[in-house]
Amino acid sequence: MIGAVERALTHIYSIIPTEILEAAFKPYEYNLSLDSLIVSKILLGRVRDDISLRGGKILKIILNQNWCEYTSSPSPYALGQSGAYTVFCVPPEARDNRDISCVLGVRFPYTLGTSNSCSFYNNDTIKGNTLSGLACAALQAQTGANQLSTPNAYVLPGNMIKLDPPQYNFVPWQVTTRLVYDDNFSGMDVSSIRPFCLLCEYATKAYIYTNLIVSIESNLVVKGAELGIIKDTVSGYQDANEKYEEQLIAMGGAQMYEPDRLRNILLRMVPKR
């Protein structure tokens, strides 16, 4: 198995001199290893959040009534700003112990079948469809309208999902979410490893330029050594942020080939009967 973090560190060390890395990250001041500082400040501090907005694991979560957060009932003149079943705090085990990056969609789970999470429905099923789901489909066929209005969903701090408009009755909505990569970037497809390494390289160069350029221009010293010999190298990192943004787009393209995302894309391309 190819580890994304290990490959990124190996790539960074092969491109950027260790002396420059030590001058920028200052491991001797933090009493930490250079590896841990690069991982915390670059890979986890910047790169992970950026690539999680474009990629990351897609997970379908069925909202559970036990996750509801108490919200006070609004004034009848407030036009409904809250509801008893509006905010859900998703526990770690329901989101693979990862943070939720965004919500991609909400739908009514017609085909939940018989499971522990389906107490909202009648347990009798017909060919994989619940009786409630078939009733909704029949109603829509006759009236041209769904029985339930599908709400929008938003992510709040603390891995909470808020439904809008406010919900005053519980419905086990199926929410399609995108998860943030974990600390080890596990689950990243091998097709994304190389673009990921380049992204980490540009992020590291941008960090070095931001933190050293003033010291270099001021002729300051680090660990007793003048920075003049490093000036030309660091000055060459001036466009690192621009390259980072360009590589971020390339990374997004590579993430399209990850199995979960590719499967969803192909399913959407196939016309429904």
LINGI-V943783 format. One record per residue. N is the residue number from 1. RES is the residue in one letter. SS is DSSP state (A for helix, B for strand, O for the rest). PHI is phi as a letter, one per 20 degrees, with the letter a starting at -180 (none if undefined). PSI is psi in whole degrees, 0 to 359 (none if undefined). Layout:
N,RES,SS,PHI,PSI  N,RES,SS,PHI,PSI
//
This chain:
1,M,O,none,133  2,I,O,e,118  3,G,O,e,127  4,A,A,f,319  5,V,A,f,315  6,E,A,f,319  7,R,A,f,320  8,A,A,f,317  9,L,A,f,317  10,T,A,f,319  11,H,A,f,317  12,I,A,f,315  13,Y,A,f,334  14,S,A,e,344  15,I,A,d,319  16,I,O,d,129  17,P,O,g,142  18,T,A,f,325  19,E,A,f,321  20,I,A,f,320  21,L,A,f,316  22,E,A,f,324  23,A,A,f,326  24,A,A,e,317  25,F,A,e,340  26,K,O,l,60  27,P,A,f,333  28,Y,A,f,336  29,E,A,e,322  30,Y,A,e,350  31,N,O,l,40  32,L,O,c,161  33,S,O,f,154  34,L,A,f,323  35,D,A,g,310  36,S,A,f,326  37,L,A,f,319  38,I,A,f,318  39,V,A,f,313  40,S,A,f,320  41,K,A,e,329  42,I,A,d,297  43,L,A,f,313  44,L,A,e,329  45,G,A,f,335  46,R,A,c,306  47,V,A,f,316  48,R,A,g,315  49,D,A,f,322  50,D,A,f,316  51,I,A,f,339  52,S,A,f,338  53,L,A,f,334  54,R,A,d,332  55,G,O,c,210  56,G,O,n,164  57,K,O,f,138  58,I,B,e,127  59,L,B,c,132  60,K,B,e,122  61,I,B,d,129  62,I,B,e,118  63,L,O,f,137  64,N,O,d,140  65,Q,A,f,331  66,N,A,f,348  67,W,A,e,356  68,C,B,f,136  69,E,O,e,137  70,Y,O,f,130  71,T,O,c,135  72,S,O,f,146  73,S,O,f,135  74,P,O,f,166  75,S,O,f,144  76,P,O,f,346  77,Y,O,e,1  78,A,O,e,2  79,L,O,m,26  80,G,O,m,87  81,Q,O,d,357  82,S,O,b,176  83,G,O,a,159  84,A,O,f,333  85,Y,O,c,48  86,T,O,d,322  87,V,B,d,130  88,F,B,c,130  89,C,B,e,108  90,V,O,e,122  91,P,O,f,160  92,P,A,g,320  93,E,A,f,338  94,A,A,e,348  95,R,A,c,29  96,D,O,l,31  97,N,O,l,31  98,R,O,c,160  99,D,O,f,152  100,I,B,e,126  101,S,B,e,312  102,C,B,a,167  103,V,B,d,128  104,L,B,e,336  105,G,B,a,163  106,V,B,c,136  107,R,B,b,160  108,F,B,e,123  109,P,O,f,87  110,Y,O,f,327  111,T,O,d,45  112,L,O,f,327  113,G,O,m,202  114,T,O,d,112  115,S,O,b,173  116,N,O,f,336  117,S,O,e,9  118,C,O,d,26  119,S,O,f,345  120,F,O,f,336  121,Y,O,d,167  122,N,O,f,136  123,N,O,f,346  124,D,O,f,128  125,T,B,c,157  126,I,B,c,109  127,K,O,l,44  128,G,O,n,349  129,N,B,d,140  130,T,B,f,155  131,L,A,f,323  132,S,A,f,319  133,G,A,f,319  134,L,A,f,324  135,A,A,f,319  136,C,A,f,319  137,A,A,f,320  138,A,A,f,319  139,L,A,f,319  140,Q,A,f,323  141,A,A,f,326  142,Q,A,e,325  143,T,A,d,344  144,G,O,m,15  145,A,O,b,145  146,N,O,f,154  147,Q,O,f,327  148,L,O,d,142  149,S,O,e,122  150,T,O,f,124  151,P,O,e,168  152,N,B,e,155  153,A,B,c,142  154,Y,B,c,150  155,V,B,e,129  156,L,B,d,160  157,P,O,g,143  158,G,O,n,20  159,N,O,l,43  160,M,B,d,142  161,I,B,d,127  162,K,B,d,132  163,L,B,e,141  164,D,B,c,125  165,P,O,f,166  166,P,O,g,144  167,Q,O,d,123  168,Y,O,d,356  169,N,O,c,144  170,F,O,f,131  171,V,O,c,129  172,P,O,f,72  173,W,B,f,144  174,Q,B,e,117  175,V,B,d,123  176,T,B,e,119  177,T,B,d,159  178,R,B,d,128  179,L,B,e,149  180,V,O,f,145  181,Y,O,f,147  182,D,O,f,182  183,D,O,f,336  184,N,O,e,2  185,F,O,l,37  186,S,O,f,148  187,G,O,n,353  188,M,O,f,130  189,D,O,f,151  190,V,A,f,334  191,S,A,f,344  192,S,A,e,352  193,I,A,f,312  194,R,A,f,310  195,P,A,g,327  196,F,A,f,318  197,C,A,f,317  198,L,A,f,322  199,L,A,f,318  200,C,A,f,324  201,E,A,f,310  202,Y,A,f,324  203,A,A,f,322  204,T,A,f,317  205,K,A,f,320  206,A,A,f,319  207,Y,A,f,317  208,I,A,f,314  209,Y,A,f,316  210,T,A,f,323  211,N,A,e,344  212,L,A,d,340  213,I,A,f,321  214,V,A,f,319  215,S,A,f,321  216,I,A,f,313  217,E,A,f,336  218,S,O,e,1  219,N,O,l,37  220,L,O,e,172  221,V,B,c,155  222,V,B,c,126  223,K,O,l,34  224,G,O,n,1  225,A,B,d,137  226,E,B,f,150  227,L,O,e,5  228,G,A,g,321  229,I,A,f,339  230,I,A,e,347  231,K,A,g,314  232,D,A,f,319  233,T,A,f,312  234,V,A,f,322  235,S,A,f,332  236,G,O,f,350  237,Y,O,e,11  238,Q,O,f,325  239,D,O,e,18  240,A,A,f,322  241,N,A,f,323  242,E,A,f,317  243,K,A,f,327  244,Y,A,f,315  245,E,A,f,321  246,E,A,f,318  247,Q,A,f,332  248,L,A,f,323  249,I,A,f,318  250,A,A,f,323  251,M,A,f,320  252,G,A,f,323  253,G,A,f,320  254,A,A,f,326  255,Q,A,f,344  256,M,O,f,338  257,Y,O,e,2  258,E,O,f,139  259,P,A,g,315  260,D,A,f,314  261,R,A,f,319  262,L,A,f,322  263,R,A,f,315  264,N,A,f,321  265,I,A,f,315  266,L,A,f,323  267,L,A,f,324  268,R,A,f,335  269,M,A,f,336  270,V,O,e,122  271,P,O,f,142  272,K,O,e,144  273,R,O,e,none
//
